[in-house]
Amino acid sequence: MDVIIATANTVAPRGGYNFNDVEGQGYRHLVAAAKREAVRQFVFMSAPVTPLDDSVPTFRFKRVIERLIIDSGLPYTIFRGSLFMDDWFALIGSSIPLRGAESHTLRRPFWFSQAFMKGAGHLIENHGVALIPGSGSARHSFIALDDVASFLVKSVGRPDAINAIMEIGGPQILSWNEVAALFGKVLGKRVRIIHAPATVFRMQQLLLNSLSPAAANLMGMNWMVGTVDSGYDMTALAPKYGISLTSPEQFLREKNALPE
């Protein structure tokens, strides 16, 4: 094997799981095997660096894995991606972003995400209500998963991608409130915003820790994305990779045109 593109994580687990087993020991095994077989490039999909990383398992382990890869001596490429439209646009109360997906994260057999989508997955299209984390002012470079995949694949074999860490996002930096307004524009209806205080997500994270670390992790991620920005300027990197980034409006219009 010449190249490894690694995206595995425990955000929505299938059955039994443990963050340290998968994103700790699992990645240690993978990196060791890659080093043993002299893999020429290890491409890793990471997440933004935030002041809250230590409090949210997904982000804490991203930092651990990054350091593991760098210290291994393997030629590496690390992408720190902003929020994925396919996931996060759905988590404010819509099933539209799930349309056309062969195997969507939120359709995995994980009880928490399934319960959430069953209860809140059609709020925007059916009731004109968006569930926004925090005040709605946190801003992110929301990126389509197809564009993420393009960056991962197009980095393979590029000399300027070797031993590089790059931040990637979509073509616009939007607040959560602007995302809700965009849903209204695409659907041609008024979308009312219900703000869930970021501290409530943090409390839910702490309460769920003993019941389900994965559910607690999702609540921690909601706390984070409602509090911290991840806005990137893509005017140089996207053309360099020959990628025409999907705008949030284009993404929603294309998804909305698909059958449920």
Residue pairs with C-beta under 8 A, 6 or more apart in sequence:
1 34
1 37
1 39
2 39
2 40
2 41
3 39
3 40
3 41
3 42
3 43
3 156
3 157
4 30
4 34
4 39
4 41
4 42
4 43
5 43
5 45
5 152
5 153
5 156
6 27
6 30
6 42
6 43
6 44
6 45
7 45
7 152
8 22
8 23
8 26
8 27
9 22
9 23
9 58
10 17
10 18
10 19
10 22
10 23
10 57
10 58
10 214
10 217
11 58
11 105
11 214
11 217
11 218
11 221
12 105
12 106
12 108
12 110
12 113
12 214
12 218
13 22
13 108
13 110
13 214
14 108
14 109
14 110
15 109
17 214
18 213
19 57
19 61
19 213
19 217
23 57
23 58
23 61
23 64
23 65
24 61
24 64
27 65
27 68
28 68
31 42
31 68
31 69
31 72
31 74
32 72
34 42
34 72
34 74
35 72
35 73
35 74
39 74
40 75
41 74
41 75
41 76
41 77
41 155
41 156
41 157
41 161
41 162
42 69
42 72
42 74
42 75
42 76
42 77
43 76
43 77
43 78
43 79
43 152
43 155
43 156
44 65
44 66
44 69
44 76
44 77
44 78
44 79
45 79
45 81
45 148
45 152
46 62
46 65
46 66
46 78
46 79
46 80
46 81
46 165
47 58
47 59
47 62
47 80
47 81
48 59
48 80
48 81
48 82
48 167
48 228
48 230
49 63
49 80
50 59
50 224
50 228
50 230
51 228
52 59
52 220
52 223
52 224
52 227
52 228
53 59
53 60
53 62
53 63
54 60
55 220
55 224
56 205
56 217
56 220
56 221
56 223
56 224
57 213
57 217
57 220
58 217
58 220
58 221
59 221
59 224
66 78
66 165
69 76
69 78
70 76
70 78
75 162
75 163
76 162
76 163
76 164
77 155
77 158
77 161
77 162
77 163
77 164
77 166
78 164
78 165
78 166
79 148
79 151
79 152
79 155
79 165
79 166
79 167
79 168
80 165
80 166
80 167
80 168
81 143
81 148
81 167
81 168
81 169
82 140
82 141
82 142
82 143
82 167
82 168
82 169
82 170
82 230
82 231
82 232
83 140
83 141
83 142
83 143
83 225
83 230
84 142
84 143
84 144
84 145
84 148
85 97
85 142
85 143
85 144
85 145
85 170
85 246
85 248
85 251
86 97
86 98
86 101
86 104
86 105
86 144
86 145
87 97
87 105
87 106
88 140
88 142
88 225
89 96
89 97
89 142
89 179
89 183
89 248
89 251
89 252
90 96
90 97
90 98
90 106
90 117
90 121
91 106
91 116
91 131
91 222
92 124
92 130
92 131
92 132
92 133
92 176
92 179
92 180
93 120
93 121
93 122
93 123
93 124
93 129
93 130
93 131
94 121
94 122
94 123
94 124
94 125
94 130
94 183
95 117
95 121
95 122
95 125
95 260
96 124
96 125
96 183
96 252
96 255
96 256
97 251
97 252
97 255
98 104
98 106
98 107
98 117
98 121
99 255
99 256
99 258
99 259
99 260
100 255
100 258
101 107
105 113
106 113
106 116
106 117
107 114
107 117
110 214
111 212
112 212
112 214
112 215
112 218
113 218
120 131
123 129
123 130
123 131
124 130
124 180
124 183
124 187
124 191
125 187
128 184
128 189
128 190
128 191
128 192
129 191
129 192
129 193
129 194
130 179
130 180
130 183
130 191
130 192
130 193
130 194
131 194
131 196
132 176
132 177
132 180
132 193
132 194
132 195
132 196
132 226
133 176
133 196
133 198
133 201
133 222
133 223
133 225
133 226
134 176
134 195
134 196
134 197
134 198
134 226
134 227
135 195
135 198
135 226
136 175
136 176
136 177
136 180
136 193
136 195
136 226
137 175
137 176
137 177
138 175
138 176
138 225
138 226
138 227
138 228
138 229
139 173
139 174
139 175
139 229
139 230
139 231
140 169
140 173
140 174
140 225
140 229
140 230
140 231
141 168
141 169
141 170
141 172
141 173
141 230
141 231
141 232
141 234
142 169
142 170
142 172
142 174
142 179
142 248
143 168
143 169
143 170
143 245
143 246
144 170
144 245
144 246
144 251
146 246
147 168
147 170
147 243
147 245
147 246
148 168
150 241
150 243
151 166
151 168
151 241
151 243
154 241
154 242
154 243
155 161
155 241
166 237
167 232
168 232
168 234
168 237
169 230
169 231
169 232
169 234
170 234
170 245
170 246
170 247
170 248
171 234
171 238
171 245
171 246
171 247
172 247
172 248
173 231
173 232
174 182
174 248
176 226
177 193
179 248
180 191
180 193
181 191
182 248
182 249
182 252
183 191
183 252
184 190
184 191
185 249
186 249
186 252
186 253
186 256
187 256
196 222
196 226
198 222
198 223
198 226
198 227
199 223
201 219
201 220
201 222
201 223
201 226
202 219
202 220
202 223
204 216
204 219
205 216
205 217
205 219
205 220
205 223
206 216
207 216
208 215
208 216
208 219
209 216
234 245
238 244
238 245
